Amino acid sequence: MRHFLLTLVTMLFACCSSDHETQAETLPSTSGMTMNITIGGATQTVTLADNAATQALVAKLQDGPVTLSLDTNGDFEIWGSLGFSLPTSNEHIDGQPGDVVLYAGSNICIFYGTNSYSYTRLGRIEGLTASQLKAFLNGGQSNISVTLSLPAGTTAVRHVGTSGKDDAYYTLSGRKVKQPSHGVYIRNGQKVVL
């Protein structure tokens, strides 16, 4: 038995050595980015948190909008499965009206009330009262059709390469800029300061 455990531990260390490590693709920052939530023809904007979950969500939404069916839970949120998983960075959150969070890696919760639990923060809907949020989210109902999308014109820089020249300027969040002013941009795969 001791020999078996020693062999198992040795194999574990060999598999986890730096020679076998893979590095995750670095996705662009989502700082300052927004996402749209559309329910029943009405749309609200979510200011996204900057973390691996929102970066992966933005990458998913680059392929097109995602429509979900969400349900009311406990008269404080609508929630349901995304249909795919996102990276988690759970922390204890005292959810407030307008908070959008990830639960268990593959479920989205949108609060119109309050709740405390371990979530990954995705973002926040600003500017609506709790009762306005409940009305927008159809709180209290089941099978609520919710569409997540990126605002028109939003792009993300997924890969930076040197094949070919693109003289366009992009913000650090990946939005193409026609006439850049002062600031930091990406042009031809390089950061430039104007």
Buried (B, 14 or more C-beta within 10 A) or exposed (E): EEEEEEEEEEEEEEEEEEEEEEEEEEBBBBEEBBBBBBBEEEEBBBBBBBBBBBBBBBBBBEEEEBEBEBEBBEEBBBBBBBEEBBBBEBEEBEBEBBBBBBBEBBBBBBBBBEBEEEBBBBBBBEEBEBEBBBBBBBBEEEEBEBEBBBEEEBBBBEEEEEEEEEEEBBBBBBBBBEEBEEEEBBBEBEEEEE
